[in-house]
Structures are given as C-alpha cells and as structure tokens.
Amino acid sequence: MRGLAFWGRMALCLPQAMAVRARAPRLPPAAGPGCGEVPACALPSDARTLRLLGVGDSIIAGVGAGDSGSALVASLARKLARTLDRPTAWRTLARSGADARAVHSQVLAGDAGPPADLMVVSVGVNDVIGLNHGRRWQRDLATLAGALRRHSPDALIALVGLPPLESFPLLPPALARVLGGRARTFDADLARLAAEETGLLHVPIGTVVGPDLFCADGFHPGDAGYALLADQVATALLARMIPADV
C-alpha cells in the first residue's frame, strides 16, 4: 500500500496507533550471550567452521524469546550445523526498534567483526510502524545492502520477509489492516532487491500467523515463533547451498 491511499487510511487510525504505542509492553532483548558455536554432529570434525551473522532489529536481538539460545540466530545455527554436519559459529548485531537507516548507521557502525559466510537480516517492520516514506525505505534498504556486501563480500545473505502485521494480536483490526498492507508493499521491495542482487535471498513469511507463536506482548515471536522462523530461513538457505541433485 503506497501513496495517498496509505496516508489517508493511516490518518484515520492515528488514535488507535497512539493508544497501542502507549500500552504496548517494552520487552528487553533475549537474555544470554550474543554469540556461540554449535559443534558438528559427527565429532571430531575437520570441516571449516561456518560463520553465521545475524543483523537487524528486535527479531535478531531475540525479543520475546526465553533466552538467546531459543532466538532466531542460535536456532538457525543449530539447524545448519545438524543438516550440514558442520560446526557453526553464530553472533548477532542488533538493536530493538532499529529501522533500515539505524541498522546501517548504528548497528553496523564501528567494528562489526570478521566477514561471515552466511547472514540473516531482519529489517523493515520499524520502517512500517515508524511511518517512514516508501522512497526513504528503498534508499535506506539499498544502502544497508551495500554495507552488508562490503562487510562480507562472499556471504549468502537471507533477508527475512516482513511478517503479516494484520495477524498480530497487539494491533486492533483497522490499524492491523492498514499496517499489514504497508508491510506487504515494503516486503515486495525486499523481494525485488533480492532478485536484482547476487548473493541476496528473500525469505517470505506466511500470510497467517497463529496467536500461539507470539510472546506475551502480542507483537514479537515467542520460542515457538522463533523456531518456525528458523525453519523457514534454514530451508531457504539450504536450498541455495545444496545442489538439487545431491
């Protein structure tokens, strides 16, 4: 949803949006370390350690998870290590509430560590709920993609699709429909960028999300939601990493 249609409908929903913002719980990032290593299934293993880097917003920070081991990046590392039988080191660079511009200018600023083999990136929901203009979102997304590629030139980068905000328990129906339409539009920009850039992979999120997949705030995933998301990202990455005839 772009242009006057979105802004006109959003204007009608502003009282709802302000009420949601006032009452929404503020949950911290997942407790526990922001890095770790998962051993290969067959030990000892002489396979080179796979380096997985998570970059982005509260989804990468694990808000809503019981601990960092249950959040997206660690869960994804376990799935990759098990399927590839390869040790997998994971770490996160994230800030809750960060939009695409902040992920580039703040999360990736300074020493972002060594290059990664794989990246999983979550960005866009805060651009939607922060009412960032579509053209700004597209520019900031392209800038972020360039920064990610400079950091890890050879990495396969999975862009997590924007979720179906119309399914989020925290959001009242009218506001959820408006923001959900905007999220679909921004997600199409993510998919388009991935189609145009070598080494980028768009991982779409399903159109229906059950309430049992959310944590207590009705906005972020709980452990079950993160496990499902890790399955989706792992499936997409492995499909690109493992030849179809293997």
N, C-alpha and C positions, 0 to 999 in steps of 0.2 A: 504494500500500500504506500503510494508516494503522493507528493504534491498536496493540492488543496483538499482532496478527499480525506487524507490522513489528518491534516491540521484542523479541518473543520470538525471531524468526529472527536479528535483529541480535546478540543476546546470544551466540548460538552461533557467530557469525562474528567476534567481537571479537578472538580471537587472530590470525586472518588479517588483520584490519584493522590491527592494531598492527604486524604484520610488514611489510605493504605500506607503511605510513607510514614505517617505519624505513629501508626500502631504496629508496624512490622518489627518483629524481633531482630536484634543485631547479634548474630552469632559469630563467634571467632573462627579463625582457620582451624583445621584439624590439629589436634594435639599430637605431638611426636615429631620425629626428625623429618626434615625436608629432603632427605636423600637416603639411599640404601642400596644394597646389592642382593640380587636373587641368584643363588647358585644354579648351575645346570642340573638337570635331573640325573644324568649319568656322571658320577664322580669317581675318580678325578676326571676333569675335562681339560683338554688342551685348546678348546675353542676360544678365540679372542672375545673378551667381554663386550657385549653390545651396550652402547651408551644411549640411554633414553632421557630426553629432557622435556619437561612439561613447562609451558609458558602461558601466562594469561591471567585470568580473573579468579573469582572465588571458586570456580569449579576446579581449577588447578590447585588452589590453596586447600581444597578439601572441606570447605564449609558445609556442615551438615553431617559429615562422616564421624563415626565413633572415634577414629584416630587416623593418622596419616597412612597407616598400613591398609586401611579399608577404603581409602580415597582412590581417585581415578588413576593417578600415575603409578602408584605402587601396585595396584590391582592389575594394571596393564602390564607392568614389568613381569609379574608372576605368570601371566598368560603367555607372554612372549618367550620367557625362559623355558616354560614347560613344553610349548609347541616346537620351538626351535632347538631345544636341548642345548641351550647356550647361556652362560652366565650373563645377567643383565643388570647393569648399574643404572639407577634412576635418581633424578633430582628434580626439584621444582624451582621455578622463578615465577612468583605470583603475588598479586595484591588484590584483595577483595575490593570490589567497586570500580576497578580499572576499566576504562573504555579503551578502544584501539590506540588512541593517541597516548594515553598514560602507560599502556603496556610497552609501547616503543620508548617513550621518553623517561620512564621511571623504572619499570621492571627490568628492561634490558640495558639500562644505563650502567656505566661502570664495568666492573669485572663480571661478565656473565659466565665465566668458566670455560672449559675446553669445548671444542666442537663436539656435536652429537652425531650419532648415526641415524637416530630417529627423533622426531619431535612430535608432541601432541600439543595443540594450541587451542585454547578456548577464549574467544573474544566475540563481542557483538551485543550481548544482552544489555550491558550497561550503556551502549550507544543507543539502544532502543528506548530503555526506560529513562535515560538522560535526555531524550528528545533531541539527539544530535541530528543535524541535517543530513540527508542522504548523500549529498556530494562530499560533505566533510568525512562521512564514514568511508566512502570509497577511496578518498585520498589517503586517509589515515591507514586504512587496511593495506593499500599498496605500499605505503612507506614501511609499515610493520613487516610485510612480506619481504621487502628488500633487506631490512635489517636482519631478519631471521636467516636469509640466504647468505648474507655476509658472515654471520656468526658460524654457520655450519654449511659450507658450500655443497657438501655431498650428502646431506641428510635427506631422508624422505620425511616430509612434513605433513602431518594429518591435521586438517582444520576441522574441529568439531562443529557441526552444524548448530544453528540456533534452535533451541527447543520450542515446542508448541506452547507458547505462553497462554493460549486460551484454555489449556488444561491445568494451569497452576491454581491450587486451592486458595492461595492468598488473595488472588485477584478477583474482584467482583465481575460478573459476566460481561457487562458492557465494556468495561475497561479491558478485560481479557481479550475480547474480540478485536478491539482496535489495536492493542499492542501485538496480538498474535498475527494480525495481517501485516503489521510493520516488520515483525520478526521474519516472516516468510520472504518479504521483499529483500531484507538485508541478507538472509541466507542465500537467496539467489545470487547476490553479489559475491558471496564466498564461493559458491559453486562455479561461477563464471571465472573468478580469479584462478581457481584450481585447474580449470580446463585450459587456461591460457598459459600457465606457468609450469615448466618442467619441475618435477620433484614435489609438487603440491598435490594433496589428496583431500577432497571434501568428503566428510563422513556425515551424511544426513541423519537426523534424529526422527524417530517415528512421529506420526501425527497424533497419536493418542498416548497419554502418559497417565497411568493409574495413580490414585492417591497414596497407595501403599509404597510408592517409590520415592516419596518426599520425606524430608525430615520434619521436625516439629514446626518450622517456620512456614511451611506450605509453599516454599519458593525454591529451596535448594534440595538436591538429592539426599536421601539417606543412604545407608550402606547398600541396600538392595538396588537403589537407583544408580549408584556408582558402579556396582558390579555389572549391571546391564550395560551401562555406557562403556565400560572397559571391554566387554564382549564385542560391542559394535565396532569400537576403534580397532581392537585386535584383529577382528575378521577382515576389516578393510586393509589394514597394513599388511597382513599375511598374504592376502590375495595379490598384492603388488610385489611382495618379497619372494614368494614361492611360485615357480613356473607352474602353469596349469597342468602340464603333463607329468608332474612329479607325483 
